[in-house]
Amino acid sequence: MKIDILEFVEGARNARGITVIIDVFRAFSSACYAFDSGAVRMIAVADIDKSFILKQNYRNSVLAGERDEKRIEGFDFGNSPTEIIKEDLQGRSVIFTTTAGTNGLINAEKADLVLTGSLVNAGAVVKYIKNINPAHVSLVAMGYRATISADEDLLCAELIRAGLQGKKIDFVNRIKDLRFGSGARFFKPENIDYSPPTDFFLCTMTDRFDFVLRGEKREDGNVELIKIEL
């Protein structure tokens, strides 16, 4: 099994085989929490205006997402798992747009199959891929705002790669240390309204969920996430 670790939108465009688009802080952690809170559908959209248009097509739908880490004006939620776990999303559709994660999904056009990746379901991603046993896997670390390498996304890529290779590596301390590196922003008082400390802890609960989210390209160019229980 050939495993490549790539970065940013460019990496998503170049991804081949089974592709995992990784966004730990916070898009694909939030997506897992949304499904766990009862959402029946998530649609990843690259454009804010298209999100508002799409919402009109789905009754009982909500808008979630961010720009510059903050909730978009007119949206129901930001990109915060702390917000999401407080809500009952039972039976609701979530229309979702973020700076990095959803753009990665939209741009992974040459992949054979696309999954989302985060620490909260990394083990499930490994199991799902192992069951398929593909020749080629691309792990795309989307990074901070899709332009700056992010320790948490690269760490998640390493963790998934190690699992696929059957290597037993202890990532516990490295995950904890994210608090003092790329995760330090969650502990700044000025960010508490949109990036609270609880987001850090919710996003670093490794293997909290035993399901994967598979992306399916829609005719309108957006990507629907399908929850697959393992």
PyMOL commands that set and color helices and strands:
alter all, ss='L'
color gray80, all
select helices_A, chain A and resi 8-14+27-36+48-55+81-84+101-107+119-132+151-164+172-180+184-187+189-191+197-203
alter helices_A, ss='H'
color red, helices_A
select strands_A, chain A and resi 2-7+18-22+41-44+61-67+70-71+93-97+113-117+136-141+211-217+223-229
alter strands_A, ss='S'
color yellow, strands_A
deselect
rebuild
show_as cartoon
